Amino acid sequence: MAVFAAIVYIAIKAKGPGIEFLQGTNWIADIIFGLVIGAVWIVLALFLRGTFFSAAFSLGVPSTFSLLPSFSFFVVAIFAPIVETLGFEGALRKLFHSFGIRPIITTILVAAAFSAFHLFAFTRGSYQSVTSPFIAAFVFSLIAGTIALRRNSLITPIVFHSIANIFVYFVGLGQ
């Protein structure tokens, strides 16, 4: 976590444009779009379960379930989406941009970092191997990064991430 905090600090200090959290944002449209994308993600995850494409939309239960239930929900549904989106799609993207890396390459690099960060975040779930959570997080981050770039806002990816995590939280309670 200290390494992640250091990366965020360095990226915030980096010069160059990045996706700003609040500037030029249409909050209502961004929230609605995030809700729609989150709902589509959940439908795809359920519909594609057990198929060749299921690894890209697989759902797993995060390791925060060892925490108190109310605190666990806060971490999964609110804290993680905000901090991770600000860290990866905001700060890390800005850091890569400061090195002159093109947006498409930056999106791929951020998705790889996001995936590596989530690789061991799951302790149980429907995973057959470690590739499933890596692929799912990678695809998720590619979508979130593309949305952030297109909308020039981090609100939509935060809501998208939150909706996906809320669903995963409640799936985990049923297991």
SULBEL-V743463 format. One record per residue. SS is DSSP state (helix for helix, strand for strand, loop for the rest). Layout:
SS
SS
This chain:
loop
helix
helix
helix
helix
helix
helix
helix
helix
helix
helix
helix
helix
loop
loop
loop
loop
loop
loop
loop
loop
loop
loop
loop
loop
loop
helix
helix
helix
helix
helix
helix
helix
helix
helix
helix
helix
helix
helix
helix
helix
helix
helix
helix
helix
helix
helix
loop
loop
loop
loop
helix
helix
helix
helix
helix
helix
loop
loop
strand
strand
strand
helix
helix
helix
helix
loop
loop
helix
helix
helix
helix
helix
helix
helix
helix
helix
helix
helix
helix
helix
helix
helix
helix
helix
helix
helix
helix
helix
helix
helix
helix
helix
helix
helix
helix
helix
helix
loop
loop
loop
loop
helix
helix
helix
helix
helix
helix
helix
helix
helix
helix
helix
helix
helix
helix
helix
helix
loop
loop
loop
strand
strand
strand
strand
loop
loop
loop
loop
helix
helix
helix
helix
helix
helix
helix
helix
helix
helix
helix
helix
helix
helix
helix
helix
helix
helix
helix
helix
helix
helix
loop
loop
loop
helix
helix
helix
helix
helix
helix
helix
helix
helix
helix
helix
helix
helix
helix
helix
helix
helix
helix
helix
loop
loop
